[in-house]
Amino acid sequence: MTHKAGFINIIGNPNVGKSTLMNAFIGERLSIITSKAQTTRHRILGIVNGADFQMLFSDTPGIIKPAYELQESMMDFVKSAFEDADILIYMVEIGEKDLKDEQFFKKIVNAKIPVLLLINKIDKSTPEKLEKSVALWKEKVPNAQILAISALENFNVQPVFDKILELLPEGPPFYPKDQLTDKPERFFVNEAIREKILLHYKKEIPYSVEIDTEEFYEEKKIIKIRSVIMVERNSQKGIIIGHKGASLKRVGTEARKDLEKFFNKKVFLELYVKVNKDWRNNSRQLKRFGYKE
């Protein structure tokens, strides 16, 4: 029996639904999802295994013009998605007309690998708008196969999966067949906490935050976790904690519930807040948090 395996890398502007699509493919909530731009900061690998195939889906940060060193590192993750892809998924949403970075767009148009252009959020559209959108993208990206989906409603996701399987090159699996992702447990703890901060805090606060899980002890019936929320200024520390610690408690409670579902085990989560000045522009700190090699 012939075995297929390959990297399917998903790119696009912020908020097009890349993470929702990858989670739909994987059948697990690996990537956090919020309505805020820059929710995805890392390149996250999700692995789907079948008897005769292994699909390696890669969710990357949304394409932006970098304003500080952290964002430059995020765009490096997107660049790397072009380098090892066997199949490229370029995601747009209905009504979208261009990619925010011309260089990336040229790479897509000149790609030597199969390109699937997915028009997402068609549940919020009309047949007329969809027809116009398909015509526009056929002209702009003539090398792409165009498919219309709603990742959130799981509409047309299976036909995309089937198309990927058809295009997947022959090869042995890259990872053990029981592996779901390339990220360690602590990464998902950090992301669960960061998601709650993105959901509950406004303005610059969510973008100034990084999470560091210092302790992760798994016992038979419980996982004990100690995580630190890093902020850039003292004023941000006060906002994260909130009046009498209420805001921090809410983040901790909601993150713990999500983690108990994810790990299928009781979780005890301790949260602390520390100031780590200007970490987003500090190469050493960015390396420590996994944004640089």
Stockholm file with secondary structure:
# STOCKHOLM 1.0

chainA/1-293         MTHKAGFINIIGNPNVGKSTLMNAFIGERLSIITSKAQTTRHRILGIVNGADFQMLFSDTPGIIKPAYELQESMMDFVKSAFEDADILIYMVEIGEKDLKDEQFFKKIVNAKIPVLLLINKIDKSTPEKLEKSVALWKEKVPNAQILAISALENFNVQPVFDKILELLPEGPPFYPKDQLTDKPERFFVNEAIREKILLHYKKEIPYSVEIDTEEFYEEKKIIKIRSVIMVERNSQKGIIIGHKGASLKRVGTEARKDLEKFFNKKVFLELYVKVNKDWRNNSRQLKRFGYKE
#=GR chainA/1-293 SS CCCEEEEEEEEESTTSSHHHHHHHHHTSCCSCCCSSTTCCCSCEEEEEEETTEEEEEEECCCCCCCSSHHHHHHHHHHHHHHHSCSEEEEEEETTCCCCSCHHHHHHHHTCSSCEEEEEECGGGSCHHHHHHHHHHHHHHCTTEEEEECBTTTTBSHHHHHHHHHHHCCBCCCSSCTTCCBSSCHHHHHHHHHHHHHHHHCCTTGGGGCEEEEEEEEECSSEEEEEEEEEESSHHHHHHHHCGGGHHHHHHHHHHHHHHHHHHTSEEEEEEEEEECTTGGGCHHHHHHTTSCC
#=GC SS_cons         CCCEEEEEEEEESTTSSHHHHHHHHHTSCCSCCCSSTTCCCSCEEEEEEETTEEEEEEECCCCCCCSSHHHHHHHHHHHHHHHSCSEEEEEEETTCCCCSCHHHHHHHHTCSSCEEEEEECGGGSCHHHHHHHHHHHHHHCTTEEEEECBTTTTBSHHHHHHHHHHHCCBCCCSSCTTCCBSSCHHHHHHHHHHHHHHHHCCTTGGGGCEEEEEEEEECSSEEEEEEEEEESSHHHHHHHHCGGGHHHHHHHHHHHHHHHHHHTSEEEEEEEEEECTTGGGCHHHHHHTTSCC
//
